[in-house]
Amino acid sequence: MRIVSKHIVFHIVGAVIFVFLIPYIFSIDHNNNDRENFHEKPEFKEFRDNQPHRNTRNETFLPQPPKGKPPHGKPMEIKNLYQQKVNTNIVIIIFFYLNLYYLFPKYWIRKKYALWLLWIMVGATLTFIVPMMLNGRLGRNKPFLADLQICLFLYFTVILISMLWKEFSLKNEIQIQKTAAELQAIKLQMNPHFLFNSLNSIYSLTLTQNEKAPHSILILSQLLRYVLTEGNLDKISLNHEAAFILNFIDFQKIRLGNTADIHFDTHIETNNLDVAPLLFLPFLENAFKYGIIPDQRSYIKFELKTSDKTIFFLAKNDINPKQSSGTQVGLKSIRKRLQLLYPNQHTLTIDKTETYFMVTLKLWG
């Protein structure tokens, strides 16, 4: 809503400047030129040459034009010129928006060039004739050709701008829709995967009749509520995302018991940082899926820290030799999501050895 309001205000301000302010500036410039060139005009020279000079007390008096005839231009003519330019710009701005929102999408994009050109030529004709008719100057305007050239140049320049603007807007809209579709596809892949793994964990607990199974179901309900509600938002508070990570780790601790040494270090300096929801979830799932080694105590570590407006995330886990080939699973989707959400505003570093797998993510902007 705020973006739409800014967009409307931008259009209103631009239209007012184009219709009223620009003609006013040109009218002032026209008036100044008249003042500078007034003494060079033939009528003033003729008037001056026909008047005698007289000297009194060594002072020279130049003849003054008759009263009622101002020496610096004709205010009524300047007013009419300003009104004519305003009327011209009103017609131009009407056809600017008509082409932007109706003619260009309906005719040009659908390759109906003849109909589009017909409308544009009608607009060019009206742009010149209507202001002249409103000012009563049609048929008796002396610099006809010069006014016509200026009017048509301004009109077709504005029409060209509207075409380029609409073309850019359409490409931007298509890109936004494509990005949203790609993100939605990634989420649709991720959420069932998360639910499947979580249900498997609870199933394992119920098979062993673990007393922590009811508590794990409660935590799972909180995780699923977050995934279904907050997961559909564009951005979420980093503190909320940190709480989700903590719940997820607690859920995994219940399942793993004492078979893993799990650490989560967090240090968030400010409450004003936002992040894309569930951005770190694939790293968490990969760490628990491929970092647990049977018959030995596994080591998993997570860090979530901030510095100014920069977010640092780290996930490090041991490598299960039997599943080492699976540590790259899902990274392609993660990279794609980061490119869409944080273009030129992130670095993702992956460090893999024979004994551990570590991911470092840095976000800014």
C-alpha positions as a Markdown table, in Angstrom:
| # | Residue | x | y | z |
|---|---|---|---|---|
| 1 | Met | 0.0 | 0.0 | 0.0 |
| 2 | Arg | 2.8 | 2.4 | 0.8 |
| 3 | Ile | 4.6 | 1.6 | -2.5 |
| 4 | Val | 1.3 | 2.3 | -4.4 |
| 5 | Ser | 0.8 | 5.6 | -2.6 |
| 6 | Lys | 4.4 | 6.7 | -3.4 |
| 7 | His | 3.8 | 5.7 | -7.0 |
| 8 | Ile | 0.6 | 7.8 | -7.2 |
| 9 | Val | 2.3 | 10.8 | -5.6 |
| 10 | Phe | 5.2 | 10.5 | -8.0 |
| 11 | His | 2.8 | 10.6 | -11.0 |
| 12 | Ile | 0.8 | 13.6 | -9.6 |
| 13 | Val | 3.9 | 15.7 | -8.8 |
| 14 | Gly | 5.4 | 14.9 | -12.3 |
| 15 | Ala | 2.2 | 15.8 | -14.1 |
| 16 | Val | 1.9 | 19.1 | -12.1 |
| 17 | Ile | 5.5 | 20.0 | -12.9 |
| 18 | Phe | 5.1 | 19.2 | -16.6 |
| 19 | Val | 1.7 | 21.0 | -17.0 |
| 20 | Phe | 2.2 | 24.2 | -15.0 |
| 21 | Leu | 5.8 | 24.7 | -13.9 |
| 22 | Ile | 7.6 | 24.1 | -17.2 |
| 23 | Pro | 5.4 | 26.5 | -19.2 |
| 24 | Tyr | 5.9 | 29.1 | -16.4 |
| 25 | Ile | 9.7 | 28.8 | -16.7 |
| 26 | Phe | 9.6 | 29.1 | -20.5 |
| 27 | Ser | 7.2 | 32.1 | -20.2 |
| 28 | Ile | 9.7 | 33.9 | -17.8 |
| 29 | Asp | 12.5 | 33.2 | -20.2 |
| 30 | His | 10.4 | 34.5 | -23.1 |
| 31 | Asn | 9.7 | 37.7 | -21.1 |
| 32 | Asn | 13.4 | 38.2 | -20.3 |
| 33 | Asn | 14.3 | 37.8 | -23.9 |
| 34 | Asp | 11.7 | 40.4 | -24.8 |
| 35 | Arg | 13.2 | 42.8 | -22.3 |
| 36 | Glu | 16.7 | 42.3 | -23.5 |
| 37 | Asn | 15.8 | 42.8 | -27.2 |
| 38 | Phe | 13.2 | 45.6 | -26.7 |
| 39 | His | 15.5 | 48.4 | -27.6 |
| 40 | Glu | 16.5 | 46.6 | -30.8 |
| 41 | Lys | 12.9 | 46.3 | -32.0 |
| 42 | Pro | 12.1 | 48.5 | -35.1 |
| 43 | Glu | 9.1 | 50.1 | -33.5 |
| 44 | Phe | 11.1 | 51.3 | -30.6 |
| 45 | Lys | 13.9 | 52.6 | -32.8 |
| 46 | Glu | 11.3 | 54.5 | -35.0 |
| 47 | Phe | 9.7 | 56.0 | -31.9 |
| 48 | Arg | 13.1 | 57.0 | -30.4 |
| 49 | Asp | 14.4 | 58.6 | -33.7 |
| 50 | Asn | 11.2 | 60.8 | -34.0 |
| 51 | Gln | 11.6 | 62.3 | -30.5 |
| 52 | Pro | 13.9 | 65.3 | -29.8 |
| 53 | His | 16.5 | 65.0 | -27.1 |
| 54 | Arg | 16.7 | 67.8 | -24.5 |
| 55 | Asn | 19.4 | 68.6 | -22.0 |
| 56 | Thr | 18.8 | 70.2 | -18.6 |
| 57 | Arg | 21.6 | 70.7 | -16.1 |
| 58 | Asn | 23.9 | 68.5 | -18.1 |
| 59 | Glu | 21.4 | 65.6 | -17.8 |
| 60 | Thr | 20.2 | 63.7 | -20.9 |
| 61 | Phe | 16.6 | 62.6 | -21.0 |
| 62 | Leu | 15.7 | 59.9 | -23.4 |
| 63 | Pro | 12.1 | 59.9 | -24.7 |
| 64 | Gln | 9.7 | 57.6 | -23.0 |
| 65 | Pro | 7.1 | 55.6 | -24.8 |
| 66 | Pro | 3.5 | 56.8 | -24.6 |
| 67 | Lys | 1.7 | 55.9 | -21.4 |
| 68 | Gly | -0.2 | 52.7 | -21.4 |
| 69 | Lys | 2.5 | 51.0 | -23.6 |
| 70 | Pro | 4.9 | 49.2 | -21.2 |
| 71 | Pro | 8.5 | 49.2 | -22.2 |
| 72 | His | 9.2 | 45.6 | -21.2 |
| 73 | Gly | 7.0 | 43.4 | -23.3 |
| 74 | Lys | 3.2 | 42.8 | -23.3 |
| 75 | Pro | 1.9 | 41.1 | -20.2 |
| 76 | Met | -1.4 | 40.0 | -21.9 |
| 77 | Glu | 0.6 | 38.4 | -24.7 |
| 78 | Ile | 2.8 | 36.6 | -22.2 |
| 79 | Lys | -0.2 | 35.4 | -20.3 |
| 80 | Asn | -1.8 | 34.1 | -23.4 |
| 81 | Leu | 1.4 | 32.3 | -24.3 |
| 82 | Tyr | 1.6 | 30.7 | -20.9 |
| 83 | Gln | -2.0 | 29.6 | -21.1 |
| 84 | Gln | -1.5 | 28.1 | -24.5 |
| 85 | Lys | 1.6 | 26.1 | -23.3 |
| 86 | Val | -0.4 | 24.9 | -20.3 |
| 87 | Asn | -3.3 | 23.7 | -22.6 |
| 88 | Thr | -0.8 | 22.0 | -24.9 |
| 89 | Asn | 0.9 | 20.2 | -22.0 |
| 90 | Ile | -2.5 | 19.1 | -20.6 |
| 91 | Val | -3.3 | 17.4 | -23.9 |
| 92 | Ile | 0.2 | 15.9 | -24.1 |
| 93 | Ile | 0.0 | 14.5 | -20.5 |
| 94 | Ile | -3.5 | 13.0 | -21.3 |
| 95 | Phe | -2.1 | 11.1 | -24.3 |
| 96 | Phe | 1.0 | 10.2 | -22.2 |
| 97 | Tyr | -1.1 | 8.2 | -19.7 |
| 98 | Leu | -3.5 | 7.1 | -22.4 |
| 99 | Asn | -0.6 | 5.5 | -24.3 |
| 100 | Leu | 1.1 | 4.2 | -21.1 |
| 101 | Tyr | -1.9 | 2.4 | -19.7 |
| 102 | Tyr | -4.2 | 1.7 | -22.8 |
| 103 | Leu | -2.8 | 2.3 | -26.3 |
| 104 | Phe | 0.6 | 0.7 | -25.9 |
| 105 | Pro | -0.7 | -2.5 | -24.0 |
| 106 | Lys | -3.7 | -2.9 | -26.2 |
| 107 | Tyr | -2.3 | -2.2 | -29.7 |
| 108 | Trp | 1.5 | -2.0 | -29.7 |
| 109 | Ile | 2.1 | -5.1 | -27.6 |
| 110 | Arg | -0.5 | -7.1 | -29.6 |
| 111 | Lys | 1.2 | -5.9 | -32.8 |
| 112 | Lys | -1.7 | -3.8 | -34.0 |
| 113 | Tyr | 0.7 | -1.1 | -35.1 |
| 114 | Ala | -1.7 | 0.7 | -37.6 |
| 115 | Leu | -4.4 | 1.3 | -34.9 |
| 116 | Trp | -1.8 | 2.5 | -32.5 |
| 117 | Leu | -0.3 | 4.9 | -35.0 |
| 118 | Leu | -3.8 | 6.2 | -35.9 |
| 119 | Trp | -4.4 | 7.1 | -32.2 |
| 120 | Ile | -1.0 | 8.7 | -31.9 |
| 121 | Met | -1.6 | 10.9 | -35.0 |
| 122 | Val | -5.0 | 11.9 | -33.6 |
| 123 | Gly | -3.2 | 12.9 | -30.4 |
| 124 | Ala | -0.6 | 14.9 | -32.3 |
| 125 | Thr | -3.3 | 16.8 | -34.2 |
| 126 | Leu | -5.3 | 17.5 | -31.0 |
| 127 | Thr | -2.1 | 18.6 | -29.2 |
| 128 | Phe | -1.6 | 21.5 | -31.6 |
| 129 | Ile | -5.2 | 22.4 | -32.5 |
| 130 | Val | -7.0 | 22.2 | -29.2 |
| 131 | Pro | -4.8 | 24.8 | -27.3 |
| 132 | Met | -5.0 | 27.2 | -30.3 |
| 133 | Met | -8.8 | 26.9 | -30.3 |
| 134 | Leu | -9.1 | 27.5 | -26.6 |
| 135 | Asn | -6.9 | 30.6 | -26.9 |
| 136 | Gly | -8.7 | 31.8 | -30.0 |
| 137 | Arg | -5.5 | 31.9 | -31.9 |
| 138 | Leu | -6.3 | 29.3 | -34.5 |
| 139 | Gly | -5.6 | 30.7 | -38.0 |
| 140 | Arg | -4.0 | 33.9 | -36.9 |
| 141 | Asn | -0.8 | 32.7 | -35.2 |
| 142 | Lys | 2.1 | 34.1 | -37.2 |
| 143 | Pro | 5.0 | 31.7 | -36.2 |
| 144 | Phe | 2.8 | 28.7 | -37.2 |
| 145 | Leu | 5.6 | 26.5 | -38.4 |
| 146 | Ala | 7.9 | 27.1 | -35.5 |
| 147 | Asp | 5.1 | 26.4 | -33.0 |
| 148 | Leu | 4.1 | 23.3 | -34.8 |
| 149 | Gln | 7.6 | 21.9 | -34.8 |
| 150 | Ile | 8.1 | 22.5 | -31.1 |
| 151 | Cys | 4.7 | 21.1 | -30.2 |
| 152 | Leu | 5.2 | 17.9 | -32.3 |
| 153 | Phe | 8.8 | 17.4 | -31.0 |
| 154 | Leu | 7.5 | 17.7 | -27.3 |
| 155 | Tyr | 4.6 | 15.4 | -28.1 |
| 156 | Phe | 6.5 | 12.6 | -29.7 |
| 157 | Thr | 9.3 | 12.8 | -27.1 |
| 158 | Val | 6.7 | 12.3 | -24.3 |
| 159 | Ile | 5.1 | 9.4 | -26.3 |
| 160 | Leu | 8.5 | 7.7 | -26.7 |
| 161 | Ile | 9.1 | 8.1 | -22.9 |
| 162 | Ser | 5.8 | 6.5 | -22.1 |
| 163 | Met | 6.6 | 3.5 | -24.4 |
| 164 | Leu | 10.0 | 3.0 | -22.9 |
| 165 | Trp | 8.5 | 3.4 | -19.4 |
| 166 | Lys | 5.8 | 0.8 | -20.1 |
| 167 | Glu | 8.3 | -1.6 | -21.7 |
| 168 | Phe | 10.6 | -1.4 | -18.6 |
| 169 | Ser | 7.6 | -1.8 | -16.3 |
| 170 | Leu | 6.4 | -4.9 | -18.1 |
| 171 | Lys | 9.9 | -6.5 | -18.1 |
| 172 | Asn | 10.2 | -5.7 | -14.4 |
| 173 | Glu | 6.8 | -7.1 | -13.6 |
| 174 | Ile | 7.6 | -10.3 | -15.5 |
| 175 | Gln | 10.8 | -10.7 | -13.6 |
| 176 | Ile | 9.0 | -10.2 | -10.3 |
| 177 | Gln | 6.4 | -12.8 | -11.2 |
| 178 | Lys | 9.1 | -15.2 | -12.3 |
| 179 | Thr | 11.0 | -14.6 | -9.1 |
| 180 | Ala | 7.9 | -15.2 | -7.0 |
| 181 | Ala | 7.1 | -18.4 | -8.8 |
| 182 | Glu | 10.6 | -19.7 | -8.4 |
| 183 | Leu | 10.6 | -18.9 | -4.7 |
| 184 | Gln | 7.2 | -20.5 | -4.3 |
| 185 | Ala | 8.5 | -23.7 | -6.0 |
| 186 | Ile | 11.4 | -23.8 | -3.7 |
| 187 | Lys | 9.2 | -23.5 | -0.6 |
| 188 | Leu | 6.8 | -26.2 | -1.9 |
| 189 | Gln | 9.8 | -28.5 | -2.2 |
| 190 | Met | 11.2 | -27.5 | 1.2 |
| 191 | Asn | 8.1 | -27.6 | 3.4 |
| 192 | Pro | 7.0 | -31.3 | 2.7 |
| 193 | His | 10.7 | -32.3 | 3.1 |
| 194 | Phe | 10.8 | -30.7 | 6.5 |
| 195 | Leu | 7.5 | -32.3 | 7.5 |
| 196 | Phe | 8.5 | -35.8 | 6.3 |
| 197 | Asn | 11.8 | -35.7 | 8.3 |
| 198 | Ser | 10.0 | -34.4 | 11.4 |
| 199 | Leu | 7.3 | -37.2 | 11.3 |
| 200 | Asn | 10.1 | -39.8 | 10.8 |
| 201 | Ser | 11.7 | -38.5 | 14.0 |
| 202 | Ile | 8.5 | -38.7 | 16.0 |
| 203 | Tyr | 7.9 | -42.2 | 14.6 |
| 204 | Ser | 11.3 | -43.3 | 15.9 |
| 205 | Leu | 10.5 | -42.0 | 19.3 |
| 206 | Thr | 7.1 | -43.7 | 19.5 |
| 207 | Leu | 8.6 | -47.0 | 18.5 |
| 208 | Thr | 10.9 | -46.9 | 21.5 |
| 209 | Gln | 8.1 | -45.6 | 23.7 |
| 210 | Asn | 10.2 | -42.6 | 24.6 |
| 211 | Glu | 8.6 | -40.5 | 27.3 |
| 212 | Lys | 9.7 | -37.4 | 25.4 |
| 213 | Ala | 7.5 | -38.2 | 22.4 |
| 214 | Pro | 4.5 | -36.0 | 23.6 |
| 215 | His | 6.9 | -33.0 | 24.1 |
| 216 | Ser | 8.4 | -33.5 | 20.7 |
| 217 | Ile | 4.9 | -33.4 | 19.1 |
| 218 | Leu | 4.3 | -30.1 | 20.9 |
| 219 | Ile | 7.5 | -28.7 | 19.5 |
| 220 | Leu | 6.7 | -30.0 | 16.1 |
| 221 | Ser | 3.3 | -28.2 | 16.2 |
| 222 | Gln | 5.1 | -24.9 | 17.0 |
| 223 | Leu | 7.6 | -25.5 | 14.1 |
| 224 | Leu | 4.8 | -26.3 | 11.7 |
| 225 | Arg | 2.8 | -23.2 | 12.8 |
| 226 | Tyr | 5.9 | -21.1 | 12.0 |
| 227 | Val | 6.4 | -22.8 | 8.6 |
| 228 | Leu | 2.8 | -22.3 | 7.6 |
| 229 | Thr | 2.3 | -18.7 | 8.8 |
| 230 | Glu | 5.6 | -16.9 | 9.0 |
| 231 | Gly | 7.0 | -19.0 | 6.1 |
| 232 | Asn | 4.7 | -17.2 | 3.6 |
| 233 | Leu | 6.0 | -13.8 | 4.5 |
| 234 | Asp | 8.7 | -12.0 | 2.5 |
| 235 | Lys | 10.7 | -11.0 | 5.6 |
| 236 | Ile | 10.6 | -11.9 | 9.3 |
| 237 | Ser | 12.4 | -10.6 | 12.3 |
| 238 | Leu | 15.8 | -12.2 | 12.8 |
| 239 | Asn | 14.9 | -12.9 | 16.5 |
| 240 | His | 11.8 | -14.9 | 15.4 |
| 241 | Glu | 14.0 | -16.9 | 13.0 |
| 242 | Ala | 16.5 | -17.5 | 15.8 |
| 243 | Ala | 13.7 | -18.8 | 18.0 |
| 244 | Phe | 12.6 | -21.2 | 15.2 |
| 245 | Ile | 16.2 | -22.5 | 14.9 |
| 246 | Leu | 16.4 | -23.1 | 18.6 |
| 247 | Asn | 13.1 | -25.0 | 18.6 |
| 248 | Phe | 14.3 | -27.1 | 15.6 |
| 249 | Ile | 17.5 | -27.9 | 17.5 |
| 250 | Asp | 15.6 | -28.8 | 20.6 |
| 251 | Phe | 13.4 | -31.1 | 18.5 |
| 252 | Gln | 16.5 | -32.9 | 17.1 |
| 253 | Lys | 18.1 | -33.2 | 20.6 |
| 254 | Ile | 15.0 | -35.1 | 21.8 |
| 255 | Arg | 15.4 | -37.5 | 18.8 |
| 256 | Leu | 19.2 | -38.0 | 19.1 |
| 257 | Gly | 19.5 | -38.0 | 22.9 |
| 258 | Asn | 23.1 | -38.2 | 23.9 |
| 259 | Thr | 24.5 | -39.5 | 20.6 |
| 260 | Ala | 25.4 | -35.9 | 19.4 |
| 261 | Asp | 27.1 | -32.9 | 20.8 |
| 262 | Ile | 25.0 | -30.0 | 19.5 |
| 263 | His | 25.8 | -26.3 | 20.1 |
| 264 | Phe | 24.0 | -23.2 | 19.0 |
| 265 | Asp | 25.6 | -19.8 | 19.7 |
| 266 | Thr | 23.6 | -16.7 | 19.0 |
| 267 | His | 24.4 | -13.0 | 19.4 |
| 268 | Ile | 22.0 | -10.6 | 17.8 |
| 269 | Glu | 22.9 | -6.9 | 18.6 |
| 270 | Thr | 19.7 | -5.3 | 17.3 |
| 271 | Asn | 16.0 | -6.0 | 17.0 |
| 272 | Asn | 15.6 | -4.2 | 13.7 |
| 273 | Leu | 17.1 | -6.8 | 11.4 |
| 274 | Asp | 14.9 | -8.9 | 9.1 |
| 275 | Val | 15.6 | -12.0 | 7.1 |
| 276 | Ala | 13.8 | -14.2 | 4.7 |
| 277 | Pro | 11.9 | -16.9 | 6.7 |
| 278 | Leu | 13.2 | -20.4 | 6.8 |
| 279 | Leu | 16.4 | -19.3 | 5.0 |
| 280 | Phe | 18.7 | -21.4 | 7.3 |
| 281 | Leu | 16.4 | -24.4 | 7.5 |
| 282 | Pro | 18.1 | -26.4 | 4.7 |
| 283 | Phe | 21.5 | -26.0 | 6.4 |
| 284 | Leu | 20.0 | -27.3 | 9.7 |
| 285 | Glu | 18.4 | -30.3 | 8.0 |
| 286 | Asn | 21.5 | -31.2 | 6.1 |
| 287 | Ala | 23.6 | -31.0 | 9.3 |
| 288 | Phe | 21.4 | -33.4 | 11.2 |
| 289 | Lys | 20.8 | -35.7 | 8.2 |
| 290 | Tyr | 24.4 | -36.2 | 7.1 |
| 291 | Gly | 26.3 | -35.2 | 10.2 |
| 292 | Ile | 25.2 | -38.0 | 12.5 |
| 293 | Ile | 27.7 | -40.9 | 12.7 |
| 294 | Pro | 26.3 | -44.2 | 14.2 |
| 295 | Asp | 28.1 | -45.7 | 17.1 |
| 296 | Gln | 30.0 | -42.5 | 18.0 |
| 297 | Arg | 29.3 | -39.1 | 19.4 |
| 298 | Ser | 28.8 | -36.7 | 16.6 |
| 299 | Tyr | 29.6 | -32.9 | 16.7 |
| 300 | Ile | 27.2 | -30.3 | 15.2 |
| 301 | Lys | 27.6 | -26.5 | 15.7 |
| 302 | Phe | 25.5 | -23.6 | 14.6 |
| 303 | Glu | 26.2 | -19.8 | 14.9 |
| 304 | Leu | 23.9 | -16.9 | 14.3 |
| 305 | Lys | 25.5 | -13.5 | 14.9 |
| 306 | Thr | 25.1 | -9.9 | 13.7 |
| 307 | Ser | 27.4 | -6.9 | 13.3 |
| 308 | Asp | 25.8 | -3.6 | 12.4 |
| 309 | Lys | 23.5 | -4.6 | 9.6 |
| 310 | Thr | 25.3 | -7.8 | 8.6 |
| 311 | Ile | 24.1 | -11.3 | 9.5 |
| 312 | Phe | 26.6 | -14.2 | 9.9 |
| 313 | Phe | 25.4 | -17.8 | 10.0 |
| 314 | Leu | 27.6 | -20.9 | 10.3 |
| 315 | Ala | 26.7 | -24.6 | 10.3 |
| 316 | Lys | 29.4 | -27.2 | 10.9 |
| 317 | Asn | 29.0 | -30.9 | 11.3 |
| 318 | Asp | 31.0 | -34.2 | 11.2 |
| 319 | Ile | 30.7 | -36.2 | 8.0 |
| 320 | Asn | 29.2 | -39.6 | 8.0 |
| 321 | Pro | 31.4 | -41.6 | 5.5 |
| 322 | Lys | 28.4 | -43.6 | 4.4 |
| 323 | Gln | 26.5 | -40.5 | 3.5 |
| 324 | Ser | 29.2 | -38.0 | 2.5 |
| 325 | Ser | 27.9 | -37.9 | -1.1 |
| 326 | Gly | 24.7 | -36.4 | 0.2 |
| 327 | Thr | 26.1 | -33.3 | 1.8 |
| 328 | Gln | 25.6 | -31.3 | -1.5 |
| 329 | Val | 21.9 | -32.2 | -1.7 |
| 330 | Gly | 19.7 | -29.1 | -1.8 |
| 331 | Leu | 22.6 | -26.6 | -2.1 |
| 332 | Lys | 21.6 | -25.8 | -5.7 |
| 333 | Ser | 18.1 | -24.7 | -4.5 |
| 334 | Ile | 19.7 | -22.8 | -1.6 |
| 335 | Arg | 22.0 | -20.9 | -4.0 |
| 336 | Lys | 19.1 | -20.1 | -6.3 |
| 337 | Arg | 17.0 | -18.7 | -3.4 |
| 338 | Leu | 19.9 | -16.6 | -2.2 |
| 339 | Gln | 20.4 | -15.2 | -5.7 |
| 340 | Leu | 16.8 | -14.2 | -5.9 |
| 341 | Leu | 16.4 | -12.8 | -2.4 |
| 342 | Tyr | 19.9 | -11.3 | -1.8 |
| 343 | Pro | 21.4 | -10.4 | -5.2 |
| 344 | Asn | 24.9 | -9.1 | -4.7 |
| 345 | Gln | 24.2 | -9.0 | -1.0 |
| 346 | His | 25.4 | -12.3 | 0.2 |
| 347 | Thr | 28.4 | -14.7 | 0.2 |
| 348 | Leu | 28.0 | -18.5 | 0.7 |
| 349 | Thr | 31.2 | -20.4 | 1.5 |
| 350 | Ile | 31.3 | -24.2 | 1.7 |
| 351 | Asp | 34.3 | -25.9 | 3.2 |
| 352 | Lys | 34.4 | -29.7 | 3.0 |
| 353 | Thr | 37.2 | -32.0 | 4.3 |
| 354 | Glu | 37.4 | -35.7 | 5.0 |
| 355 | Thr | 36.1 | -35.1 | 8.6 |
| 356 | Tyr | 33.8 | -32.2 | 8.6 |
| 357 | Phe | 31.4 | -30.1 | 6.4 |
| 358 | Met | 31.0 | -26.4 | 7.1 |
| 359 | Val | 28.8 | -23.7 | 5.6 |
| 360 | Thr | 29.3 | -20.0 | 6.2 |
| 361 | Leu | 26.6 | -17.5 | 5.0 |
| 362 | Lys | 27.0 | -13.7 | 5.2 |
| 363 | Leu | 24.1 | -11.4 | 4.4 |
| 364 | Trp | 24.0 | -7.6 | 4.2 |
| 365 | Gly | 22.1 | -4.7 | 2.8 |
